[in-house]
Structures are given as structure tokens and as C-alpha cells.
Amino acid sequence: MTLLRVLDGALLGRLSRSASLQLLTAAALAAGLLASPAGAAGLTKVRAGHLVALDMAPLFVAKESGCFEKAGLDVETVFFANPGDNNAALAGGAIDFSTNPFTLPFFAANSGVPIRVIAAAGGWGVMEVVAQAKTGLTSIADIKAYIAAGKPKLKIATLQGDTLELILTRAFKQAGIDPADTEFVYFNDLLAMVEAFRSGQVDILSHIKPYTSDMVVNKGAKVLTTNAATWTPFTPNTVVSVLQKTLDQRPEVVKAYLEGLVCGAKIINETPEKAVELLSKGTYFRVGPEVLLASFKSAPAPISFVPDLDSIQSVVDDLTALGYIKGGVKATDIFRLETIKSIEQ
């Protein structure tokens, strides 16, 4: 896997659509990363950008198990440490598919990028808010009591303008907590956030499985809430996106990619031990097999790929209210779920 930084997502939002795409395409060409039509043994080669959340496990299992090859694809995975870079790479054509927090397609669409979301990434209840054992916190309500007791401000690690921040703001609103009574510490690297929590630099971590699971299993951290509890059971962490031209010009490739993901999910749902063994072939997650297996088994529902659009829209409304999005793009404007629905049926 390679790390690609094309253009910061915030910069993308400030550029005009044409200028953005010209710069990103030039960067992709310079890096030699534009997708080629054919891969090994006649398979269609595509590039898939991703982060490191548990709901990307269907992508990794599909690659390691041969699911993608059965669907006629040679999939190259491209790792990004930053969601904005992942978004920008898709906009510029450096990758064909992007798995990213579901808020990022809205940033892109409001910047004029013709992005379309074709499925949830695969997995529910992946986002978790965990607290250091020494804080004594076991729920969001405990944070309110902690603040009322006049104790030092809790330091909370999260990503700004991301689902990992929005789960906090929604949970705090539900509990009647003013975010200003805590200290949000913003990171732009998911793994750096984990290390900050592991080393005790922050009190609370808003992150994703299996890294939160690792903190629970090995550090005694306590889960305060999850996205399934704070939003709805089928509100995703991340989604799979493509450009409109990919849908228009290569619908068979989009379908094949989704079939590969569904195949990978079937392995995880039915034989999680086998999935963990397959994942050990690559450097996908920096956790032990026992943590990974616990992460799969603690999911609130089997992996599927059709998200709750109403819940997504409500989270995006929160994002807009916070001033992170200035635009009128709705979930129904950019989500295209017909293909994944037909496959899951």
C-alpha cells in the first residue's frame, strides 16, 4: 500500500471546480496513478483509496480472498492517512473508488466535484467514543457529572468537521453538555490520535474500531457511546464513492466492485476467524488478531451496505449548522444506491 497526498481537502473547497480538477489530475499524472483499463490476466485494474477503519475490512478481505478476481477486477488499495487527501485523489482521477467518512462527499459535492456515493463501506457501530480508565467515565452522562463537579477540562481527540467530531456534538446535545466545557483536540492523522490516547495525552478518544477495541481490550478504556447508539443502527462511518463519469462510462466495473465487497462481507459475517486469518496477510490493521476478532463479534448487526439516508442527512445538517459546509447538497443528490440494493437482494 502507498501513501498519497494530492491536495488538502480544505484547499479543494477554496478552488474553482475546473482549477481543482486540473491541479488534481496533473498531480495524479505526475505520480503515475491514473487508473489503467486492464490489469493482470485480463482483469480490469482499478485503484481504491481507503483509510484504516474496521468497516473497510470487506475491501481488504475481498482483495485477499480472491473475491475481486472472481468479479473480474485487479484492485490496488491505496492508503491515505487523511480523509481530505482521499477525497482529493478521487476528484483528480488518481483513484477510481474512495472509502471515506460519509461527510467528505458532501464537502466535495459543494465544491463542484461530481461525486456519487454507491454504498456504505461495510459495517455498523464502527465509531466509538472511549475514555481512559483513570477518568472513571463509563457513559456520556458521566461527562456531564464530571463537568458539574468542576474538574479540569477533559481533552478529547477527534477530527474536525468529520463524523468523529459530529458523534460528539450530537451525543453532547442529547445529554445537555456544552462542548465549550471540554477541550476538543483536533488531529489530521487517525493513527496519531490513537497514539495520543495510548500515551495519556488526551482523556477521551472519538475514533473507530478496531483501534478503540484495542484500547478497551489492552488498556481498560471504557466505551461511552457508538454511532449506532448516538444516531441509528445503520448510520455508517464511511461510504464508497466514485465520480459520475465512472457510473456513466463503467457501470459494469462499479457493479463488479460492489459484488467483491459483498463477497468479502459474507466471509466476515459467516466465518470471522477466516476473515482475521486473511487480514493477517497484509498490514491493514495495527492490532492483534484477538482484538480484530472481538471487533467483528461485537458489531450490532451483520455487515451490509445500504445506509440510513435520513440519519446521514441529519448528521450533515449538524455539519452545516456548525459552519463546516456552505451549500445545499442533500444526501438524495449524491447517493446512488440502486446497484448495491439490487446486489443485496
C-alpha positions as CSV (number, residue, x, y, z in Angstrom):
1,M,0.0,0.0,0.0
2,T,1.2,3.5,-0.8
3,L,0.5,6.8,0.9
4,L,-0.6,9.6,-1.5
5,R,-1.1,13.2,-0.6
6,V,-2.5,15.1,-3.6
7,L,-4.2,18.2,-2.3
8,D,-5.7,19.2,1.1
9,G,-9.5,18.9,1.2
10,A,-9.8,22.4,2.6
11,L,-7.8,23.8,-0.3
12,L,-10.0,21.9,-2.7
13,G,-13.0,23.7,-1.2
14,R,-11.4,27.1,-2.0
15,L,-10.6,26.3,-5.6
16,S,-12.9,26.6,-8.5
17,R,-14.1,23.3,-9.9
18,S,-12.1,23.5,-13.1
19,A,-8.9,24.6,-11.3
20,S,-9.3,21.9,-8.7
21,L,-9.7,19.1,-11.2
22,Q,-6.8,20.4,-13.4
23,L,-4.4,20.6,-10.4
24,L,-5.5,17.2,-9.1
25,T,-5.3,15.5,-12.5
26,A,-1.9,16.9,-13.0
27,A,-0.8,15.6,-9.7
28,A,-2.2,12.2,-10.5
29,L,-0.4,12.1,-13.9
30,A,2.8,13.1,-12.3
31,A,2.5,10.3,-9.7
32,G,1.7,7.8,-12.4
33,L,-1.5,6.8,-10.6
34,L,-4.3,7.3,-13.1
35,A,-6.3,4.1,-13.5
36,S,-5.3,1.8,-16.3
37,P,-8.0,-0.2,-18.1
38,A,-6.6,-3.7,-17.8
39,G,-4.6,-5.5,-15.0
40,A,-3.1,-8.9,-14.6
41,A,-4.5,-11.9,-16.5
42,G,-7.1,-9.8,-18.3
43,L,-8.6,-8.4,-15.1
44,T,-9.8,-4.8,-15.1
45,K,-7.4,-2.8,-12.9
46,V,-8.8,-0.2,-10.5
47,R,-7.4,1.7,-7.6
48,A,-9.3,2.0,-4.3
49,G,-8.4,4.7,-1.8
50,H,-9.1,3.9,1.9
51,L,-8.3,4.8,5.5
52,V,-8.0,2.2,8.3
53,A,-11.4,1.8,9.9
54,L,-12.9,-1.6,10.6
55,D,-15.7,-1.0,8.0
56,M,-13.0,-1.2,5.3
57,A,-12.4,-4.8,6.2
58,P,-14.7,-6.1,3.4
59,L,-12.4,-4.3,0.9
60,F,-9.3,-5.9,2.4
61,V,-10.9,-9.4,2.8
62,A,-12.2,-9.2,-0.8
63,K,-8.7,-8.4,-2.0
64,E,-7.0,-11.2,0.0
65,S,-9.7,-13.9,-0.6
66,G,-9.9,-13.6,-4.4
67,C,-13.4,-12.1,-4.3
68,F,-12.4,-9.2,-6.5
69,E,-10.7,-11.5,-9.0
70,K,-13.9,-13.6,-9.2
71,A,-15.7,-10.4,-10.1
72,G,-13.1,-9.7,-12.8
73,L,-11.1,-7.0,-11.0
74,D,-7.5,-6.4,-10.1
75,V,-7.9,-4.0,-7.2
76,E,-4.9,-2.0,-5.9
77,T,-5.5,-0.5,-2.5
78,V,-4.1,3.0,-1.8
79,F,-3.8,4.1,1.8
80,F,-4.4,7.6,3.0
81,A,-3.7,8.9,6.5
82,N,-6.0,11.9,5.8
83,P,-9.6,11.9,4.6
84,G,-9.2,15.1,2.7
85,D,-6.3,13.6,0.6
86,N,-8.5,10.6,-0.1
87,N,-11.3,12.9,-1.3
88,A,-8.9,15.0,-3.5
89,A,-7.4,11.9,-5.1
90,L,-10.8,10.7,-6.2
91,A,-11.7,14.2,-7.6
92,G,-8.4,14.2,-9.6
93,G,-8.8,10.7,-11.0
94,A,-5.8,9.3,-9.1
95,I,-8.1,6.6,-7.7
96,D,-11.4,5.0,-9.0
97,F,-13.1,4.3,-5.7
98,S,-12.8,6.1,-2.4
99,T,-13.8,4.8,1.0
100,N,-14.1,7.8,3.3
101,P,-16.2,9.3,6.1
102,F,-19.7,10.0,4.8
103,T,-19.3,13.7,5.4
104,L,-16.5,14.0,2.9
105,P,-18.6,13.5,-0.3
106,F,-20.7,16.5,0.8
107,F,-17.6,18.7,1.0
108,A,-16.6,17.5,-2.5
109,A,-20.1,18.0,-4.0
110,N,-20.4,21.5,-2.5
111,S,-17.0,22.3,-4.2
112,G,-18.4,21.3,-7.6
113,V,-16.9,17.8,-7.8
114,P,-19.4,15.4,-9.4
115,I,-19.1,12.7,-6.7
116,R,-21.6,9.9,-6.2
117,V,-21.9,7.6,-3.2
118,I,-22.7,4.0,-4.2
119,A,-22.8,2.2,-0.9
120,A,-21.9,2.2,2.8
121,A,-18.4,0.8,3.2
122,G,-19.5,-2.3,5.2
123,G,-20.0,-2.4,9.0
124,W,-22.2,-0.9,11.7
125,G,-21.4,0.6,15.1
126,V,-17.8,1.1,13.9
127,M,-17.4,4.6,15.5
128,E,-16.8,4.6,19.3
129,V,-16.1,7.2,21.9
130,V,-13.9,5.8,24.6
131,A,-12.5,7.2,27.8
132,Q,-9.3,6.5,29.8
133,A,-10.0,4.1,32.7
134,K,-8.4,6.6,35.1
135,T,-11.2,9.1,34.4
136,G,-13.9,6.9,35.8
137,L,-16.2,7.7,32.9
138,T,-18.4,5.0,31.6
139,S,-21.1,7.0,29.7
140,I,-21.8,10.4,28.1
141,A,-23.9,11.2,31.1
142,D,-20.8,10.8,33.3
143,I,-19.1,13.6,31.3
144,K,-21.9,16.0,32.4
145,A,-21.5,15.0,36.0
146,Y,-17.7,15.4,35.7
147,I,-18.1,18.9,34.4
148,A,-20.7,19.8,37.1
149,A,-18.1,18.8,39.7
150,G,-15.8,21.5,38.5
151,K,-12.9,19.1,37.5
152,P,-10.3,20.1,34.9
153,K,-11.4,20.2,31.3
154,L,-11.4,16.8,29.6
155,K,-9.2,16.7,26.5
156,I,-11.0,14.9,23.6
157,A,-9.2,13.8,20.5
158,T,-11.1,13.9,17.2
159,L,-11.0,15.0,13.6
160,Q,-12.5,18.5,12.8
161,G,-15.5,18.6,10.5
162,D,-15.6,14.8,10.4
163,T,-18.1,12.2,11.6
164,L,-15.8,11.7,14.6
165,E,-16.5,15.2,15.7
166,L,-20.2,15.1,14.9
167,I,-20.8,12.0,17.0
168,L,-19.5,14.0,19.9
169,T,-21.6,17.1,19.2
170,R,-24.8,15.0,18.8
171,A,-24.2,13.0,21.9
172,F,-23.4,16.1,23.9
173,K,-26.5,17.8,22.6
174,Q,-28.6,14.8,23.6
175,A,-27.1,14.9,27.1
176,G,-27.3,18.7,27.5
177,I,-23.5,19.2,27.5
178,D,-21.9,22.4,26.2
179,P,-18.8,21.4,24.1
180,A,-17.1,24.5,25.3
181,D,-16.9,22.9,28.7
182,T,-14.5,20.4,27.3
183,E,-11.4,20.8,25.1
184,F,-11.5,19.3,21.6
185,V,-8.0,18.5,20.4
186,Y,-8.1,18.2,16.6
187,F,-5.9,15.8,14.6
188,N,-5.4,15.2,10.9
189,D,-4.0,11.7,11.2
190,L,-6.1,8.9,12.5
191,L,-3.2,6.8,13.8
192,A,-1.7,9.8,15.6
193,M,-5.0,10.2,17.5
194,V,-4.7,6.6,18.8
195,E,-1.1,7.2,19.9
196,A,-2.1,10.4,21.8
197,F,-4.8,8.4,23.7
198,R,-2.4,5.5,24.3
199,S,0.2,7.8,25.8
200,G,-2.3,9.5,28.0
201,Q,-2.1,12.9,26.3
202,V,-5.9,13.0,25.9
203,D,-8.7,11.8,28.2
204,I,-11.3,10.8,25.5
205,L,-10.9,9.4,22.0
206,S,-13.5,9.6,19.3
207,H,-12.3,7.0,16.8
208,I,-13.1,3.8,15.1
209,K,-12.8,0.1,15.6
210,P,-10.5,-1.9,15.8
211,Y,-8.4,0.9,17.4
212,T,-11.0,1.7,20.1
213,S,-11.4,-2.1,20.7
214,D,-7.6,-2.3,21.2
215,M,-7.8,0.4,23.8
216,V,-10.7,-1.4,25.6
217,V,-9.0,-4.9,25.5
218,N,-5.5,-3.8,26.3
219,K,-5.8,-0.5,28.1
220,G,-9.0,-0.9,30.1
221,A,-10.7,2.0,28.2
222,K,-14.5,2.3,28.5
223,V,-16.9,2.8,25.6
224,L,-19.1,5.9,26.2
225,T,-21.2,5.7,23.1
226,T,-21.2,4.4,19.4
227,N,-22.5,5.8,16.2
228,A,-25.2,3.1,16.3
229,A,-26.4,4.3,19.7
230,T,-26.0,8.1,19.0
231,W,-27.5,8.1,15.5
232,T,-29.2,4.9,14.2
233,P,-28.1,1.3,13.8
234,F,-27.5,1.7,10.1
235,T,-25.8,5.1,10.1
236,P,-22.4,4.4,8.5
237,N,-18.9,5.5,9.4
238,T,-17.6,5.5,5.9
239,V,-19.1,5.2,2.4
240,V,-17.8,4.1,-1.0
241,S,-17.8,6.9,-3.7
242,V,-17.0,7.3,-7.4
243,L,-17.2,10.1,-9.9
244,Q,-20.3,10.4,-12.0
245,K,-18.3,9.6,-15.1
246,T,-17.4,6.3,-13.7
247,L,-21.0,5.5,-13.2
248,D,-21.8,6.7,-16.7
249,Q,-18.9,5.1,-18.5
250,R,-18.0,2.0,-16.4
251,P,-21.2,0.7,-14.7
252,E,-20.1,-2.9,-15.0
253,V,-16.9,-2.0,-13.1
254,V,-18.9,-0.4,-10.3
255,K,-21.2,-3.4,-10.1
256,A,-18.2,-5.8,-10.0
257,Y,-16.5,-3.8,-7.3
258,L,-19.7,-3.9,-5.1
259,E,-20.0,-7.6,-5.8
260,G,-16.5,-8.0,-4.5
261,L,-17.3,-6.1,-1.3
262,V,-20.4,-8.2,-0.7
263,C,-18.4,-11.3,-1.2
264,G,-15.8,-10.1,1.4
265,A,-18.6,-9.2,3.8
266,K,-20.1,-12.7,3.5
267,I,-16.8,-14.2,4.7
268,I,-16.6,-11.8,7.7
269,N,-20.3,-12.4,8.7
270,E,-20.1,-16.2,8.4
271,T,-16.5,-17.1,9.3
272,P,-14.9,-14.1,11.2
273,E,-12.0,-16.3,12.2
274,K,-11.2,-16.9,8.5
275,A,-11.5,-13.2,7.8
276,V,-9.0,-12.4,10.6
277,E,-6.6,-15.0,9.0
278,L,-7.0,-13.4,5.6
279,L,-6.3,-9.9,7.0
280,S,-3.1,-11.2,8.6
281,K,-1.7,-11.5,5.1
282,G,-1.4,-7.7,4.8
283,T,-0.6,-4.7,7.1
284,Y,-4.1,-3.5,7.2
285,F,-4.7,-3.0,10.9
286,R,-2.1,-2.4,13.6
287,V,-3.9,-4.6,16.2
288,G,-3.6,-8.3,17.2
289,P,-5.9,-11.0,15.8
290,E,-7.8,-11.3,19.1
291,V,-8.7,-7.6,19.0
292,L,-9.8,-7.8,15.4
293,L,-11.9,-10.8,16.1
294,A,-13.5,-9.1,19.1
295,S,-14.2,-6.1,16.9
296,F,-16.1,-8.2,14.4
297,K,-18.0,-10.1,17.0
298,S,-19.2,-7.0,18.9
299,A,-20.8,-5.5,15.8
300,P,-24.5,-4.6,16.4
301,A,-25.6,-6.1,13.1
302,P,-24.1,-8.2,10.3
303,I,-22.3,-6.3,7.6
304,S,-24.5,-4.9,4.8
305,F,-24.1,-1.9,2.5
306,V,-27.4,0.1,2.3
307,P,-27.1,3.1,4.8
308,D,-29.8,5.0,6.6
309,L,-30.1,8.1,4.4
310,D,-32.4,10.0,6.7
311,S,-29.8,9.7,9.5
312,I,-27.0,10.7,7.2
313,Q,-28.9,13.8,6.2
314,S,-29.5,14.7,9.9
315,V,-25.7,14.5,10.6
316,V,-25.0,16.6,7.5
317,D,-27.5,19.2,8.8
318,D,-25.5,19.3,12.0
319,L,-22.3,19.8,9.9
320,T,-24.0,22.7,8.2
321,A,-25.1,24.2,11.4
322,L,-21.5,24.1,12.7
323,G,-20.5,26.1,9.6
324,Y,-18.3,23.4,8.0
325,I,-20.5,23.1,4.9
326,K,-21.8,26.0,3.0
327,G,-24.1,24.6,0.3
328,G,-27.4,23.0,-0.4
329,V,-26.3,19.5,-1.4
330,K,-28.6,16.8,0.0
331,A,-28.0,13.1,0.5
332,T,-30.5,12.3,-2.2
333,D,-28.5,14.5,-4.6
334,I,-25.3,12.4,-4.4
335,F,-26.3,8.9,-3.2
336,R,-26.9,6.3,-5.9
337,L,-27.8,3.0,-4.1
338,E,-29.7,1.2,-6.9
339,T,-26.8,-1.1,-7.8
340,I,-26.0,-2.2,-4.2
341,K,-29.7,-2.7,-3.5
342,S,-30.0,-5.0,-6.5
343,I,-27.0,-7.0,-5.4
344,E,-28.0,-7.4,-1.8
345,Q,-31.5,-8.5,-2.8
